């Protein structure tokens, strides 16, 4: 009863203030159904489908890991680990060969899986391509050059594309803004609500609005939607086998900070592109310079040691890094072992989710290969 009264109160407040879209109360936490609930732009597959090798029938690789969800060390197979979690799919790929492939009941290799914030790493890659093609002069360009609506803020005189990539924009966080970006009908309205709490380049704070602004920069600089640019410059060049989707608001502006839908195998191909330093079967799709910038450690201008250009940078001894999304979606890349791991999860209870350290699991896998 108390919960119902609280919900009714929140809905009443929302209806008067417009702070949070009413739909967010009915839809609840984001999930895979949002790929169909919201409008979206289709990203067409390539006519040439790249497929990873699979082990011959009867061959297998024995891998067991400890996920530390109990106080007693307990090693389990990858399949058992996935079954014990709310895991949709797992891929372990080394030297272009699938060593492990798991899909939960009701999920297949052709099903689309929500990216959540893994989309940020795709947006970063598209930015590098746009710079290489001359649509954007440099990541040092001022954002206001592409989004003049921000000129009313004095901070816009210093805000660069690089600050958006590294989440050092200085923009003030607001829960309502996140809700409106995800559930709202017009993300452009958020430009009017942007406020700064710090000078750009002095403080790192992970914000969805940063990459939403980056998506707008891409749209205006290239003259095509981010999804169309993705199809032309990434999806087809790296021979994706399935159509993907990038959800939008009702005005057809992509939610660039999240909200892609793709198969686990196609997410793995994006990882393969970075594993090969931006090159795909001999062709440089992302410049080597952008690849190197993306995964370097840079603590200047408010940036942190373990995050750069929308990539989570791992340990030097493993030469690893990751694209990560909510509910612990991962594209894990390990150059030392020429290894890719894709793990896609649905929402779990908070305590259960927090007890699993997937980075630790990935490195246990790497140690056994």
C-alpha positions as CSV (number, residue, x, y, z in Angstrom):
1,X,0.0,0.0,0.0
2,X,2.8,2.4,0.9
3,X,4.5,1.6,-2.5
4,X,1.2,2.4,-4.3
5,X,0.8,5.7,-2.5
6,X,4.5,6.6,-3.2
7,X,4.0,5.8,-6.9
8,X,0.8,7.9,-7.1
9,X,2.6,10.8,-5.4
10,X,5.5,10.6,-7.8
11,X,3.2,10.5,-10.8
12,X,1.3,13.5,-9.4
13,X,4.5,15.5,-8.9
14,X,5.7,14.5,-12.4
15,X,2.5,15.6,-14.1
16,X,3.0,19.1,-12.6
17,X,6.8,19.5,-13.0
18,X,7.5,17.5,-16.1
19,X,10.8,16.5,-14.5
20,X,10.6,12.8,-15.3
21,X,8.6,11.2,-18.2
22,X,5.5,9.4,-16.9
23,X,6.3,6.5,-19.1
24,X,9.3,5.7,-17.0
25,X,7.0,4.7,-14.1
26,X,5.1,2.3,-16.2
27,X,8.0,0.8,-18.1
28,X,10.3,0.5,-15.1
29,X,14.0,-0.5,-15.5
30,X,15.4,-0.6,-19.0
31,X,15.4,-4.1,-20.6
32,X,15.6,-5.8,-24.0
33,X,12.0,-5.1,-24.8
34,X,12.9,-1.4,-25.1
35,X,14.5,-2.2,-28.5
36,X,10.9,-2.7,-29.8
37,X,9.1,-0.3,-27.5
38,X,10.9,2.8,-28.7
39,X,11.2,4.0,-32.3
40,X,14.6,3.2,-34.0
41,X,16.7,3.4,-37.0
42,X,17.7,0.1,-38.7
43,X,21.4,-0.5,-39.4
44,X,21.6,-2.9,-42.4
45,X,23.9,-5.9,-42.4
46,X,26.7,-6.3,-44.9
47,X,26.1,-8.4,-48.1
48,X,29.3,-10.2,-47.0
49,X,29.0,-12.0,-43.7
50,X,32.1,-12.6,-41.7
51,X,31.9,-15.7,-39.5
52,X,34.3,-16.8,-36.8
53,X,35.6,-20.3,-36.9
54,X,34.0,-22.9,-34.7
55,X,35.8,-25.9,-33.2
56,X,35.2,-29.2,-35.0
57,X,32.4,-31.3,-33.4
58,X,33.7,-33.2,-30.4
59,X,36.5,-30.8,-29.6
60,X,36.2,-28.5,-26.6
61,X,38.2,-26.3,-24.4
62,X,38.0,-26.9,-20.6
63,X,37.8,-23.6,-18.7
64,X,36.6,-23.2,-15.1
65,X,36.5,-20.0,-13.1
66,X,35.7,-18.8,-9.7
67,X,33.2,-16.0,-9.6
68,X,33.6,-15.4,-5.8
69,X,29.9,-15.2,-5.2
70,X,30.5,-17.5,-2.2
71,X,33.0,-17.3,0.6
72,X,34.3,-20.8,-0.3
73,X,36.3,-20.9,-3.5
74,X,34.2,-22.8,-6.0
75,X,35.3,-23.3,-9.6
76,X,32.6,-23.8,-12.2
77,X,32.4,-24.1,-16.0
78,X,31.5,-21.1,-18.1
79,X,28.1,-22.6,-18.8
80,X,27.4,-23.1,-15.1
81,X,28.5,-19.6,-14.4
82,X,26.2,-18.2,-17.0
83,X,23.3,-20.3,-15.8
84,X,23.8,-19.1,-12.2
85,X,23.7,-15.5,-13.4
86,X,21.0,-13.7,-15.4
87,X,23.3,-14.1,-18.4
88,X,21.9,-13.9,-22.0
89,X,25.0,-15.0,-23.9
90,X,28.7,-15.6,-23.6
91,X,31.3,-15.8,-26.4
92,X,35.0,-16.6,-25.9
93,X,36.9,-16.1,-29.1
94,X,40.7,-16.6,-29.5
95,X,42.5,-16.3,-32.8
96,X,39.2,-15.9,-34.6
97,X,38.0,-19.3,-33.2
98,X,34.9,-19.6,-30.9
99,X,36.0,-21.6,-27.9
100,X,32.8,-21.2,-26.0
101,X,29.4,-20.1,-27.1
102,X,26.5,-19.9,-24.7
103,X,22.9,-18.6,-25.1
104,X,20.3,-18.8,-22.3
105,X,17.0,-20.4,-22.9
106,X,14.9,-18.5,-25.4
107,X,17.9,-16.6,-26.8
108,X,19.7,-17.5,-30.0
109,X,22.7,-16.2,-31.9
110,X,20.4,-14.1,-34.2
111,X,18.6,-12.3,-31.3
112,X,19.4,-8.6,-30.7
113,X,20.8,-7.7,-27.4
114,X,20.7,-4.2,-25.9
115,X,24.1,-2.5,-25.7
116,X,23.2,0.0,-23.0
117,X,26.4,2.1,-22.6
118,X,28.6,-0.1,-24.8
119,X,27.1,2.2,-27.5
120,X,29.4,4.9,-26.2
121,X,32.4,3.0,-27.5
122,X,30.7,2.8,-30.9
123,X,30.1,6.5,-30.9
124,X,33.7,7.1,-30.0
125,X,34.8,5.0,-33.0
126,X,32.5,6.9,-35.3
127,X,34.0,10.2,-34.1
128,X,37.5,8.9,-35.0
129,X,36.2,8.0,-38.5
130,X,34.5,11.4,-38.9
131,X,37.8,13.1,-38.0
132,X,39.7,10.9,-40.5
133,X,37.2,11.8,-43.2
134,X,37.5,15.5,-42.5
135,X,33.9,16.0,-41.3
136,X,35.4,17.1,-37.9
137,X,38.8,18.8,-37.8
138,X,39.9,17.4,-34.5
139,X,38.7,16.1,-31.2
140,X,40.0,19.5,-29.9
141,X,37.2,21.2,-31.8
142,X,34.8,23.3,-29.7
143,X,31.5,21.6,-29.3
144,X,29.7,24.9,-29.8
145,X,30.9,24.9,-33.4
146,X,28.4,22.1,-34.0
147,X,25.9,22.8,-31.3
148,X,25.6,26.7,-31.2
149,X,22.7,26.3,-28.8
150,X,25.3,25.9,-26.0
151,X,26.8,29.3,-26.7
152,X,24.7,30.9,-23.9
153,X,27.0,29.1,-21.4
154,X,30.5,30.8,-20.9
155,X,31.9,27.2,-20.4
156,X,31.1,26.5,-24.1
157,X,34.2,28.7,-24.9
158,X,36.3,25.8,-23.6
159,X,34.2,22.7,-24.1
160,X,35.8,20.4,-26.7
161,X,34.7,17.1,-28.3
162,X,37.5,15.4,-26.3
163,X,35.9,16.6,-23.1
164,X,32.7,14.8,-24.1
165,X,34.6,11.6,-25.0
166,X,36.3,11.6,-21.6
167,X,33.4,12.8,-19.5
168,X,35.3,15.9,-18.4
169,X,32.7,18.4,-19.7
170,X,31.9,19.9,-16.3
171,X,28.2,19.5,-17.0
172,X,26.0,19.1,-13.9
173,X,24.4,15.7,-13.4
174,X,20.7,15.4,-13.0
175,X,18.6,12.2,-12.5
176,X,15.7,13.8,-14.3
177,X,18.0,14.5,-17.3
178,X,18.9,10.8,-17.5
179,X,15.3,9.7,-17.3
180,X,14.3,12.2,-20.0
181,X,17.1,11.2,-22.3
182,X,16.1,7.5,-22.1
183,X,12.3,7.7,-21.9
184,X,11.6,11.2,-23.3
185,X,10.2,12.1,-26.7
186,X,12.6,14.9,-27.6
187,X,16.2,14.7,-26.5
188,X,17.0,18.1,-28.1
189,X,15.0,19.7,-25.3
190,X,17.8,18.7,-23.0
191,X,20.0,21.4,-24.5
192,X,17.9,24.0,-22.8
193,X,18.4,22.2,-19.4
194,X,22.2,21.8,-19.6
195,X,24.0,23.4,-16.7
196,X,27.7,23.4,-15.8
197,X,29.1,22.9,-12.3
198,X,32.8,22.8,-13.3
199,X,35.1,24.2,-15.9
200,X,35.5,21.8,-18.8
201,X,38.7,19.7,-18.5
202,X,39.0,19.9,-14.7
203,X,36.8,17.1,-13.4
204,X,35.7,13.7,-14.7
205,X,32.0,12.7,-14.1
206,X,30.4,9.9,-16.2
207,X,27.3,11.4,-17.8
208,X,25.0,10.2,-20.5
209,X,24.4,13.7,-21.8
210,X,28.1,13.9,-22.8
211,X,27.7,11.2,-25.4
212,X,24.2,12.4,-26.4
213,X,25.9,15.7,-27.3
214,X,28.6,13.7,-29.1
215,X,25.9,12.0,-31.2
216,X,24.5,15.4,-32.1
217,X,28.0,16.6,-33.2
218,X,28.3,13.5,-35.4
219,X,24.9,14.1,-36.9
220,X,25.5,17.7,-37.7
221,X,29.1,17.3,-38.8
222,X,28.5,14.3,-41.2
223,X,25.0,15.4,-42.4
224,X,23.6,11.9,-41.8
225,X,22.2,10.2,-38.7
226,X,24.7,8.3,-36.5
227,X,22.9,5.0,-37.4
228,X,23.4,5.7,-41.1
229,X,27.0,6.7,-40.5
230,X,27.4,3.5,-38.5
231,X,26.0,1.4,-41.3
232,X,28.2,3.0,-44.0
233,X,31.4,3.3,-42.1
234,X,31.4,0.4,-39.5
235,X,28.6,-2.1,-39.9
236,X,29.1,-3.0,-43.6
237,X,32.9,-2.6,-43.7
238,X,33.4,-5.2,-40.9
239,X,30.9,-7.6,-42.5
240,X,28.2,-7.7,-39.8
241,X,25.9,-10.6,-40.5
242,X,22.6,-9.2,-39.0
243,X,20.7,-6.0,-39.1
244,X,21.0,-3.9,-35.9
245,X,18.9,-1.1,-34.5
246,X,19.7,2.2,-32.7
247,X,16.6,3.5,-30.9
248,X,15.6,7.1,-31.1
249,X,13.2,9.6,-29.6
250,X,10.0,10.5,-31.5
251,X,11.9,13.1,-33.6
252,X,14.2,10.3,-34.8
253,X,17.3,11.5,-33.0
254,X,19.4,8.6,-31.9
255,X,20.0,8.0,-28.2
256,X,23.7,8.0,-28.8
257,X,24.7,7.3,-25.2
258,X,23.0,3.9,-25.2
259,X,20.3,1.9,-26.9
260,X,21.8,-0.1,-29.7
261,X,20.6,-3.6,-30.4
262,X,22.8,-6.2,-32.0
263,X,23.7,-9.9,-31.9
264,X,26.4,-11.1,-29.6
265,X,28.5,-12.2,-32.6
266,X,28.3,-8.8,-34.2
267,X,29.3,-7.1,-30.9
268,X,32.3,-9.5,-31.0
269,X,33.2,-8.3,-34.5
270,X,33.5,-4.7,-33.2
271,X,35.9,-6.1,-30.6
272,X,37.8,-7.9,-33.3
273,X,38.2,-4.6,-35.1
274,X,40.0,-3.1,-32.1
275,X,41.9,-6.3,-31.4
276,X,43.4,-5.8,-34.9
277,X,44.1,-2.1,-34.1
278,X,41.4,-0.7,-36.3
279,X,42.1,-2.9,-39.3
280,X,39.7,-5.4,-40.8
281,X,41.1,-8.1,-43.1
282,X,43.9,-5.8,-44.3
283,X,41.8,-2.6,-44.6
284,X,42.2,0.2,-42.1
285,X,38.6,1.0,-41.0
286,X,39.5,3.1,-38.0
287,X,42.8,4.9,-38.2
288,X,45.7,3.5,-36.2
289,X,46.2,6.9,-34.7
290,X,42.6,7.0,-33.3
291,X,42.9,3.4,-32.1
292,X,46.0,4.3,-30.1
293,X,44.4,7.5,-28.7
294,X,41.3,5.5,-27.7
295,X,43.1,3.0,-25.4
296,X,46.0,5.1,-24.1
297,X,46.1,6.2,-20.5
298,X,45.7,10.0,-20.1
299,X,45.3,11.8,-16.8
300,X,45.5,15.3,-18.2
301,X,42.6,17.7,-18.2
302,X,40.7,15.9,-15.4
303,X,40.8,12.5,-17.0
304,X,41.4,9.3,-15.1
305,X,44.0,6.5,-15.4
306,X,41.4,3.8,-16.3
307,X,39.0,5.5,-18.7
308,X,39.7,7.1,-22.0
309,X,37.6,7.9,-25.1
310,X,34.7,5.8,-23.9
311,X,36.8,2.7,-23.2
312,X,37.6,1.2,-19.8
313,X,41.3,0.5,-19.7
314,X,42.4,-2.6,-17.8
315,X,45.8,-3.8,-16.6
316,X,49.1,-3.3,-18.3
317,X,50.2,-6.9,-17.6
318,X,47.1,-8.2,-19.5
319,X,47.0,-5.5,-22.2
320,X,43.2,-5.5,-21.9
321,X,40.4,-3.0,-22.1
322,X,36.6,-3.1,-22.4
323,X,33.4,-1.6,-23.7
324,X,31.0,-1.8,-20.8
325,X,27.2,-1.3,-20.5
326,X,24.6,-1.3,-17.7
327,X,23.8,-4.8,-16.2
328,X,27.5,-5.6,-16.9
329,X,27.5,-5.9,-20.7
330,X,31.1,-6.4,-21.8
331,X,33.2,-6.6,-24.9
332,X,36.5,-7.6,-23.4
333,X,39.7,-7.3,-25.5
334,X,43.0,-8.9,-24.6
335,X,45.9,-8.3,-27.0
336,X,48.3,-10.5,-25.1
337,X,46.2,-13.6,-25.8
338,X,44.5,-12.3,-29.0
339,X,41.3,-12.9,-27.0
340,X,37.8,-11.6,-27.2
341,X,35.0,-12.2,-24.7
342,X,31.5,-10.9,-25.0
343,X,29.2,-11.2,-22.0
344,X,25.6,-9.9,-22.2
345,X,23.4,-9.9,-19.1
346,X,19.9,-9.0,-18.0
347,X,19.2,-7.1,-14.8
348,X,19.9,-9.0,-11.6
349,X,19.3,-8.2,-7.9
350,X,21.8,-5.6,-6.9
351,X,23.7,-7.6,-4.4
352,X,24.0,-10.7,-6.7
353,X,25.2,-8.5,-9.5
354,X,27.8,-6.7,-7.4
355,X,29.3,-9.9,-6.1
356,X,30.4,-11.0,-9.6
357,X,33.6,-9.3,-10.8
358,X,33.6,-10.0,-14.5
359,X,37.0,-8.5,-15.0
360,X,38.4,-11.0,-12.7
361,X,36.6,-13.8,-14.5
362,X,37.9,-12.6,-17.9
363,X,41.5,-12.7,-16.6
364,X,41.0,-16.1,-15.2
365,X,40.0,-17.2,-18.6
366,X,43.0,-15.5,-20.2
367,X,45.3,-17.2,-17.7
368,X,44.0,-20.6,-18.9
369,X,44.5,-20.0,-22.6
